Amino acid sequence: MNSNVMPSIVKMEQEELEQLLSTADVKETIATEINLSKNKNRAFGIVDLWNIQRNMRSARKLIKRNLL
């Protein structure tokens, strides 16, 4: 195992530091076309519960197979 550790203090020139810390204008856009209310009316049903349990069973099998 490699035990090289980088120093916690990074040395850089004053000009580079000022360039990184300078205030630059960032143009931001707001996504107005997204409709988040698609699945709000959908209720949690027995099929959803069955899918969760099925996925848990298959994940458990994969874990068992990889550990043995």
CYANA upper distance limits for C-alpha pairs under 8 A (distance plus 0.5 A):
 12 MET  CA     16 GLU  CA      7.13
 12 MET  CA     17 LEU  CA      7.31
 13 GLU  CA     17 LEU  CA      6.91
 14 GLN  CA     18 GLU  CA      6.70
 15 GLU  CA     19 GLN  CA      6.69
 16 GLU  CA     20 LEU  CA      6.75
 17 LEU  CA     21 LEU  CA      6.68
 18 GLU  CA     22 SER  CA      6.29
 44 PHE  CA     48 ASP  CA      6.82
 44 PHE  CA     49 LEU  CA      8.34
 45 GLY  CA     49 LEU  CA      7.14
 46 ILE  CA     50 TRP  CA      6.60
 47 VAL  CA     51 ASN  CA      6.66
 48 ASP  CA     52 ILE  CA      6.80
 49 LEU  CA     53 GLN  CA      6.80
 50 TRP  CA     54 ARG  CA      6.59
 51 ASN  CA     55 ASN  CA      6.59
 52 ILE  CA     56 MET  CA      6.70
 53 GLN  CA     57 ARG  CA      6.72
 54 ARG  CA     58 SER  CA      6.87
 55 ASN  CA     59 ALA  CA      6.59
 56 MET  CA     60 ARG  CA      6.54
 57 ARG  CA     61 LYS  CA      6.83
 58 SER  CA     62 LEU  CA      6.87
 59 ALA  CA     63 ILE  CA      6.76
 60 ARG  CA     64 LYS  CA      6.66
 61 LYS  CA     65 ARG  CA      6.57
 62 LEU  CA     66 ASN  CA      6.67
 63 ILE  CA     67 LEU  CA      6.64
 64 LYS  CA     68 LEU  CA      6.78
